[in-house]
Amino acid sequence: MPFVRTGAFAAALALIAGAALSAPLKLQPANPQPSPKAGLDVKYVGTGNQHKKIRDLGQAKSMLSKAQPGAPLRGLDYRDTSKGDNVMTFEGAYNVAAEVTGYMRFDSPGIYELETWSNDGIEAWVGGQQIGMVRGIQGCEANQRTEVEVPKAGWYPLKIIYFQKLGTSCLMMKSGKQGERITWTPNDVFGR
């Protein structure tokens, strides 16, 4: 009989943990609220095509200590490039690591869905919560879709670590309020 109670208790805990994991991630607004300029800040480091190739997110992160500021991003609307095109605002196409920082504005409270797209790896955070993660190499495709809870309208801190190895590159985001269609996130909701 004790084994039955223990098993039932373990099953109940698993059910509660599963429900907690599926709850939207609660975002924390920037405090104090900023009055940002349009766009996002970015720092880059690149090795070029002939040097050390970036193969995973850990390697990209270790390189960022040597990153230099780049021209600001207009937002997260960098669609898949042609082979050899520059990576976002960086003057180079291959083996580029970037750290993107700034803010994302939500115009009303509620539950939202956020979805990052990348080619190659990404670690994305909004309002203190991780919303995107790809450790390795991939084509320009959607990463996971994450539900977040926005407690109040305003600006939320954003940080993205990104890398591109070879070929083409992209960095984008889709978003939408729960119950509405998820669409490409407009550039005017990002600030630096």
Secondary structure, DSSP 8 states (H G I E B T S, - for coil): -HHHHHHHHHHHHHHHHHHHHHS-EE----SS-----BSBEEEEEE--SSS----SHHHHHHHGGG-EE---BSSSEE----TT---TTSS-SSSEEEEEEEEEEESS-EEEEEEEEEES-EEEEETTEEEEEE-S---SEEEEEEEEEE-SSEEEEEEEEEEE-SS--EEEEEEEETTS--EE--GGGEE-
